[in-house]
Amino acid sequence: MRTLYILPCLLPLLTGCQGEEAAPALTVRPVKSMVVQPFGAQPVSFSGSVEPQISTDFSFRILGRMVDRRVNVGDSVAAGAILATLDPSVQEQDVQAAEAAVVSAQASLSNATGVATRQQALKASNVSTQAEVDQAEQSLQSTSSAVLQAEAALGKAREQLGYTRLAAGTPGIVTAVSAEAGQVVSPGQTVLTIARPDLRDAVVDLPDSFATALDLGATLRVRLELDETVTAEGIIREVAPLADPVTRARRVKIALRDPSDGFRLGSIVQVALPIGAEEALALPASAILRRDSKAFVWVVPDGSDTVSLRPVDVRQEADGRFAVLNGLKAGERVAVAGANTLANGQRVKIEEASR
């Protein structure tokens, strides 16, 4: 049996190797960070779209087959312009029949008037009896009523003929069509939709916590998604009283004041909502570290690559962010991700957090 001997000169080398393996490696952890700013300097933005305040569905009042539609989506129409027509054959025949009925009733009235006049003359000469005079007067009144009835029927027939033409009540832009030529449409069935382009809203769907914090009549800034330099002032005119049962969001309508031509119907816009006290410093919830019911943040001093833990006093706002009451100043940088995995004095690699 062989015995393994370790030379004394090798012992320091072996122990030195074991010491290098046990030493903890110095790691640099990448963290997302942000510069602390007031609520007013970093408002929350939500996407929405430009929609008309007034949009009207146009439909025929009678049943019929549509033979013509003169406008398409995107066309501008003037007040009184004919939009579509129905086949007027039946209504034209009704008008002709009503006109003939009026002529017949007027002829009967003329004859009854002559008879009544003669009976009055004969009665004055004691040739006719009072019964014959009364009968002539009754016939005259009956034929007079028949003329009124025939004229009313003619007016109704002409009105029905007018219903075969669908006219625009106000100027606007066609935003949708729902029927084509050759289709049989029912009374009240939507044929097309016209919107007024001069009155426009920015419409956004907001979480309940945001929507309830808004006041009717408050002013907001609205900008185009494609061009941030194009902005318009908006007034909150409507907040949905109930949240959508599916998305749990409330629809908010913001009336645009004198918007530029860039705010076309259907354009995507961004609406900034300065929630909370505008002068208070704002922090996202991910930046807050809770220990023993106290709040802390990891601060990255200027020119340093290490983090230090600092206690702060915060208050949660309606939008989910926190207002800093004490412990931080505007312009200081804090870590906003991985707060639970950092250690005091740990080296970090700074990455800007996306807004």
Order of alpha helices (4+ residues) and beta strands (2+ residues): alpha-beta-beta-beta-beta-beta-beta-beta-alpha-alpha-beta-beta-beta-beta-beta-alpha-beta-beta-beta-beta-beta-beta-beta-beta-beta-beta-beta
